[in-house]
Amino acid sequence: MEQPISVTRSNFNDWMVPVFAPANFIPVRGEGSRIWDQENKEYIDFAGGIAVNALGHAHPVAVNALTEQATKLWHVGNGYTNEPVLRLAKQLTDNTFADKVFFCNSGAEANEAALKLARKVGLDSGIAGKSGIVAFNNAFHGRTLFTVSAGGQPKYSQDFAPLPNGINHVAFNDLEAAKAVINEQTCAVIVEPIQGEGGVIPADIEFLKGLRALCDEFGALLIFDEVQTGVGRTGALYAYMNSGVIPDVLTTAKALGGGFPVGAMLTTDKFAPHFSVGTHGTTYGGNPLASAVAGAVFEFINTPEVLEGVKHRHQYFLDALNALNAEHQIFEEIRGQGLLIGCELKVEYVGKAKDITTWAGEEGLLALIAGPNVVRFTPSLIIPEQDIDEGIARLKRALAKLAK
């Protein structure tokens, strides 16, 4: 067997479409909340693959589920069902408001399915023109043309016009603004319980309750995009459980597969039948490999120990970040729930979030941004306290460069 070709970071520039600007090092191996690059330099992982690696790297629960299923059945297509997908569907419906599940491969596809379902329900209602979608400024729902149009960040959508129409954007957490645009022609309201990409901004509970009431009044579907907040990230299994507000549709992905690509749209028996045979579909969605891994990851996370552990780690993180900030005075606000944490920079450091994550990488820490002014942390849900301590120490060294 031939040796694999040797590759370096510069090969990315030679061979890859330039939609990403990855770090200057290449990770090659991970274990728990640490990874190692080609030079065998070690990093603490506070990024978690963008809220994906819920059990860290190479966790035995995920590895065993994958390898066991890999010797049995990988893929059969949607002309057949399979055992792992049915078990996963049962887990999701048993543990949420939902009665039915549609599986796909990503958060964008889950949101695409949710928005298409809402349009279909609107059409089937018999109310003329019931196709309007209400979404929120600074939202992020994916990169397909429909989901990027629903997202409230023109920088991601403006280059791809003409965009799907009938989508109204209003201010997040502004119930009066929502009231002004939700009417009989609205088929759906799509909202993140915490805006992740948009700056780690939690929705006010009264705002979510108000949206639920408006959707009930006008016969619109309330869609919760829980791609980033779902599967234990906030300390609840899903963030809607923290609010007492039950959506009609919920989308989930990221942490669901612990690193294996999988997404799902959850809904109720009231709306699921509108997606009759042939109205929507997917080739890979719900394949046995993804479903087996997701089932194992979901089962592991959906325990009091792990979910309580997320809440404990949230406080531990917060205490450490507040102590760091007392010393360096760099963050205006530290916010979020569970292990979805955003640190907003003070006005004198506006636009420097990317610099901070670059310097963090040099110090051996993986971190994220959420817009130009927010440093974001989405580590493993089971990250050990000593790794949090070490990561904060490395962040401290990175922040010292900013102070200079």
C-alpha positions in Angstrom: 0.0 0.0 0.0 1.4 3.5 -0.9 2.2 5.9 1.8 -0.3 8.8 2.0 1.0 12.0 0.5 2.5 14.5 3.0 0.5 17.7 3.3 1.1 21.1 4.8 -1.1 24.1 5.6 0.0 25.8 2.4 -1.6 23.0 0.4 -5.0 24.4 1.6 -4.3 27.5 -0.4 -3.3 25.4 -3.5 -6.2 22.9 -3.6 -9.2 24.2 -1.6 -11.9 26.7 -2.6 -11.0 29.7 -0.4 -14.2 30.0 1.6 -12.3 29.3 4.9 -9.2 30.8 6.4 -8.1 28.0 8.7 -5.4 28.3 11.4 -1.8 27.9 10.4 -1.5 24.5 12.1 -3.2 21.2 11.2 -4.7 19.1 14.0 -4.1 15.4 13.5 -5.2 13.7 16.7 -7.5 14.3 19.6 -8.3 12.8 22.9 -10.8 14.2 25.4 -10.5 18.0 25.4 -7.0 18.1 23.9 -5.7 17.9 20.4 -2.3 17.6 18.8 -1.1 19.1 15.5 1.4 17.8 12.9 4.3 19.1 15.1 2.9 17.3 18.1 2.1 20.6 19.8 -0.8 20.2 22.3 -3.9 22.4 22.4 -6.8 22.7 24.9 -10.1 22.6 22.9 -12.6 25.3 24.0 -14.1 25.4 20.4 -15.5 21.8 20.3 -15.7 21.8 16.5 -18.2 24.7 16.9 -20.4 23.1 19.6 -20.2 19.8 17.9 -17.7 17.6 19.8 -20.0 17.3 22.8 -18.0 14.4 24.3 -14.6 15.7 23.2 -12.4 13.8 20.8 -12.4 10.0 20.3 -14.7 9.3 23.2 -15.2 5.5 23.6 -19.0 5.8 23.5 -18.9 7.3 20.0 -16.0 5.3 18.8 -17.5 2.0 19.9 -20.9 2.8 18.3 -19.3 3.8 15.0 -17.0 0.8 14.8 -19.7 -1.7 15.8 -22.1 -0.3 13.2 -19.4 0.0 10.6 -19.0 -3.8 10.4 -22.8 -4.2 9.9 -24.6 -1.7 7.6 -23.5 1.8 6.4 -26.1 3.0 4.0 -29.3 1.8 2.3 -31.0 4.9 1.0 -34.5 6.1 1.7 -36.3 3.2 0.0 -35.7 1.3 3.2 -35.6 2.0 6.9 -33.1 0.7 9.4 -32.9 -0.2 13.1 -30.5 2.5 14.4 -32.6 5.3 12.9 -35.8 4.0 14.4 -34.2 3.7 17.8 -32.8 7.2 17.5 -36.3 8.6 16.5 -37.8 6.9 19.6 -35.1 8.4 21.9 -35.8 11.9 20.5 -39.6 11.6 20.7 -39.6 10.0 24.1 -37.5 12.9 25.5 -39.0 15.9 23.8 -42.4 17.4 22.9 -42.2 15.9 19.4 -44.0 12.9 17.9 -42.2 12.6 14.6 -38.7 13.1 13.3 -37.1 13.8 9.9 -33.4 13.1 9.7 -30.8 14.8 7.5 -27.1 15.6 7.6 -26.7 19.1 9.0 -28.3 22.0 10.8 -28.8 23.9 7.6 -30.8 20.9 6.1 -32.8 20.6 9.3 -33.8 24.3 9.1 -34.4 24.0 5.4 -36.9 21.1 6.2 -38.5 23.1 8.9 -39.1 26.2 6.7 -40.3 24.0 3.8 -42.7 22.2 6.2 -44.1 25.6 7.4 -44.6 26.7 3.8 -46.5 23.5 3.0 -48.7 23.8 6.1 -49.4 27.4 5.0 -50.4 26.2 1.6 -52.6 23.4 2.9 -54.4 25.9 5.2 -56.3 27.3 2.3 -55.6 30.8 3.4 -54.4 32.8 0.4 -50.8 33.9 0.6 -50.0 32.2 3.9 -46.3 31.9 3.2 -44.7 34.7 5.2 -41.7 33.8 7.5 -40.7 36.0 10.4 -37.0 35.8 11.5 -34.7 38.0 13.5 -31.7 40.3 12.9 -28.3 38.7 13.5 -29.8 35.2 13.4 -27.9 32.3 11.8 -29.8 29.3 10.3 -27.4 27.8 7.8 -25.9 28.4 4.4 -28.4 27.1 1.9 -30.1 29.9 -0.1 -33.3 29.5 2.0 -31.7 29.3 5.4 -29.1 32.1 4.6 -32.1 34.3 3.6 -33.9 33.5 6.9 -30.7 34.3 8.8 -30.6 38.0 9.7 -27.0 38.7 8.6 -26.8 40.3 5.2 -23.0 39.7 5.0 -23.8 36.0 4.4 -26.7 36.5 1.9 -26.3 39.7 -0.1 -23.9 38.2 -2.7 -26.4 35.6 -3.7 -29.5 37.6 -4.7 -32.2 37.2 -5.8 -33.0 35.6 -2.5 -36.2 33.6 -1.6 -38.7 36.3 -0.7 -41.5 36.5 1.9 -39.1 36.7 4.8 -39.4 39.6 7.3 -36.5 40.4 9.7 -37.1 42.3 13.0 -35.1 43.0 16.1 -34.3 40.1 18.4 -35.9 40.3 21.8 -38.3 43.0 20.6 -41.8 41.6 21.0 -43.5 44.8 19.7 -41.5 44.6 16.5 -42.6 41.0 16.0 -46.3 41.9 16.7 -46.1 44.5 13.9 -45.3 41.9 11.3 -46.9 38.6 12.4 -50.4 38.2 10.8 -52.7 35.8 9.0 -50.2 35.5 6.1 -47.4 34.3 8.4 -46.7 30.6 8.2 -43.8 30.5 10.5 -41.6 32.3 13.1 -38.1 30.9 13.3 -35.9 31.8 16.4 -32.8 30.7 18.2 -33.3 30.4 22.0 -29.8 31.8 22.2 -28.3 33.5 19.1 -25.0 31.7 18.7 -23.3 33.0 15.6 -25.0 36.4 16.3 -23.1 37.0 19.5 -24.3 34.5 22.2 -27.4 36.5 23.0 -30.1 34.7 25.0 -33.7 35.2 24.1 -35.8 36.7 26.9 -38.3 34.2 28.2 -41.2 36.8 27.9 -40.1 37.3 24.3 -40.4 33.6 23.5 -43.7 33.4 25.4 -45.0 36.3 23.3 -43.9 34.6 20.1 -45.7 31.4 21.1 -48.9 33.4 21.8 -48.7 35.2 18.4 -48.1 32.0 16.5 -51.2 30.5 18.3 -53.3 33.5 17.4 -52.4 33.6 13.7 -51.9 29.9 13.1 -48.2 30.1 12.4 -45.6 27.4 13.2 -43.1 28.4 16.0 -39.7 26.9 14.9 -36.9 26.8 17.5 -33.5 26.5 15.8 -31.6 24.5 18.5 -28.8 23.4 16.2 -26.2 25.1 18.6 -28.2 25.0 21.8 -29.4 21.4 21.7 -28.3 18.1 23.1 -27.2 19.3 26.6 -25.3 22.5 25.5 -27.2 24.7 27.9 -27.5 22.2 30.8 -31.0 21.2 29.7 -31.4 18.5 27.0 -32.9 21.3 24.8 -32.9 25.0 25.6 -36.7 25.2 25.1 -36.9 23.2 28.3 -35.4 26.2 30.2 -38.1 28.5 28.9 -41.4 26.7 29.5 -42.2 27.5 25.8 -42.9 24.6 23.5 -42.3 25.0 19.8 -44.1 23.3 17.0 -40.9 22.4 15.2 -37.4 22.0 16.6 -34.2 21.6 14.7 -31.1 19.8 16.1 -27.7 18.9 14.7 -24.1 19.8 15.8 -23.7 17.9 19.2 -26.3 15.3 18.2 -23.7 13.2 16.5 -20.8 14.2 18.7 -18.7 14.9 15.5 -20.5 12.6 13.0 -22.6 14.6 10.6 -26.3 14.3 11.5 -29.3 16.6 11.8 -32.9 16.3 12.6 -36.2 18.2 12.4 -38.6 17.3 15.2 -42.4 18.1 15.0 -45.8 17.0 16.2 -48.5 14.7 14.8 -50.4 17.9 13.9 -47.9 19.1 11.4 -45.9 16.0 10.3 -48.6 14.6 7.9 -48.2 17.7 5.7 -44.8 16.2 4.6 -46.4 13.3 2.7 -44.5 10.8 0.6 -42.3 12.5 -1.9 -42.8 16.1 -0.6 -39.3 16.3 0.8 -36.3 13.9 1.0 -32.6 13.2 1.5 -30.2 10.5 0.3 -27.9 10.2 3.3 -30.2 11.5 6.1 -30.9 8.9 8.8 -28.3 6.4 7.5 -27.4 3.6 9.9 -23.8 4.9 10.7 -24.9 8.4 11.7 -28.0 7.1 13.6 -26.0 4.6 15.6 -23.4 7.2 16.7 -26.1 9.8 17.5 -28.1 7.3 19.5 -25.1 6.4 21.6 -24.0 10.1 22.1 -27.6 11.2 22.9 -28.0 8.4 25.5 -24.8 9.3 27.2 -25.6 13.0 27.4 -29.2 12.6 28.4 -28.4 11.8 32.0 -28.7 13.9 35.2 -24.9 13.5 35.7 -23.9 15.0 32.4 -26.6 17.7 32.3 -25.9 18.8 35.9 -22.2 18.6 35.1 -22.8 21.2 32.3 -24.4 23.6 34.8 -21.5 23.1 37.2 -18.9 23.7 34.5 -20.8 26.8 33.4 -20.3 28.3 36.9 -16.7 27.1 37.0 -16.0 28.7 33.6 -17.7 31.9 34.7 -15.8 32.3 37.9 -12.5 31.8 36.0 -13.4 34.2 33.3 -14.6 36.8 35.8 -11.3 36.5 37.7 -9.4 36.9 34.5 -11.4 39.9 33.5 -11.0 41.6 36.9 -7.3 41.5 36.1 -7.3 42.4 32.4 -10.5 44.5 32.0 -11.0 43.3 28.4 -14.6 42.0 28.4 -17.7 44.2 28.7 -20.0 41.3 29.3 -19.8 37.5 29.8 -23.0 35.8 28.9 -24.7 32.5 27.8 -26.0 29.3 29.3 -24.2 26.1 30.1 -21.2 25.6 27.9 -22.2 28.2 25.3 -20.4 31.2 26.5 -19.8 34.6 24.8 -17.4 37.3 26.0 -18.2 40.7 24.5 -15.2 43.0 24.2 -15.0 46.4 25.7 -15.4 49.3 23.3 -11.7 50.0 23.1 -11.1 46.4 21.8 -13.9 46.4 19.2 -13.1 44.2 16.2 -10.4 42.3 18.0 -12.1 38.9 18.7 -10.4 37.2 15.7 -7.0 38.5 16.9 -7.6 37.0 20.3 -8.5 33.6 18.9 -5.4 33.7 16.7 -3.2 34.5 19.7 -5.0 31.9 21.7 -4.0 29.3 19.0 -0.4 30.4 19.4 -0.6 29.7 23.1 -2.2 26.3 22.6 -5.9 27.1 22.9 -8.7 26.6 20.4 -11.4 29.3 20.8 -14.2 30.8 18.5 -15.6 34.1 17.7 -19.3 35.1 17.4 -19.0 38.2 15.3 -16.1 40.6 15.4 -16.6 41.6 19.0 -17.4 38.4 20.9 -15.0 35.5 21.8 -17.1 32.3 22.1 -16.4 29.1 24.0 -18.3 25.8 23.2 -16.1 23.1 24.7 -16.9 19.4 25.3 -19.8 19.0 27.8 -17.6 16.8 29.9 -14.4 18.9 29.8 -12.3 18.2 33.0 -11.8 21.1 35.4 -8.0 20.9 35.0 -8.4 21.4 31.2 -10.6 24.5 31.9 -7.9 25.8 34.2 -5.2 25.2 31.7 -7.2 26.7 28.9 -7.9 29.8 30.9 -4.2 30.1 31.7 -3.4 30.0 28.0 -6.2 32.5 27.3 -4.6 34.8 29.9 -1.3 34.7 27.9 -3.2 35.5 24.7 -5.0 38.5 26.3 -1.7 39.9 27.5 -0.8 40.3 23.8 -4.0 42.3 23.3 -3.2 44.6 26.3 0.1 45.4 24.5 
